[in-house]
Amino acid sequence: MNTSSCWNQASNMKDRPYYQYMKTELGAKTDIGELANHIIDDMSFPKYSNNYEEISDYLEKNPYLNISLDTFDESFSNYKQWLQS
C-alpha cells in the first residue's frame, strides 16, 4: 500500500461521525451500550454529525429513558479516542 492511500484512510477515519462509533458499542452491557441501542433505533438522531454541541443539544431535547448526559459525555470522549486509533 502506498503512503497516499494510508493517508487517505487515516483522514477518512477522522471524518467518521459519532453515530458510526456508536454502532461499535451496540450490544455492550454498559450504559454506553444502552445509549448506542437508543441512538441506532432513533430515526431522527443526527447520524452524520461529529459535533459535540449539536449532538448534546439533540439529546437534551430528546432524552432517552434511563440515560444520563454523563453517559453521552463519556461516549463522546471515547469517540474522540477512537478517531485517533
ABEGO torsion letter per residue (X at the ends): XBAAAAAAAAAAAAABBAAAAAAAABGBBBAAAAAAAAAAABAABBAABABAAAAAAAAAABBBBGBBAAAAAAAAAAAAAAAAX
